């Protein structure tokens, strides 16, 4: 990946991206292309309830958005490796059925992706979500046709 040697000036709109030697743009999915906080925090709330932990204020669970769930369950609730893995399965009971739809692309994302694609750039998504879930989200929000490929982390028990 080549980067421009000169920083972009605030407010500057560069319509000729090739001049800047930028050919590839990679995006994170959660929190960058889509606001996935409602679905993720409700899924975490569902998983914690399974362990007798009741969280009414979903904003408390914002730190779970982005990092791997395994790490977050261990860090914020002192779960053992086994409990963190099990909590992810409980989370998926909710998230894979309902939670993945409980998010939305940020305003302007679709237009931005179209503009970048029309400028000849290759667009990629990197995510820690399982491939199947990430593809569902992208297809649901019509982002898939604009992207070259999806790069995800294979999830497995630790």
Helices and strands as residue ranges (DSSP letters): G 17-20, E 24-28, E 34-35, H 37-50, G 58-64, H 69-77, H 81-95, G 99-101, E 104-105, H 109-118, E 122-127, H 131-140, G 144-146, E 149-152
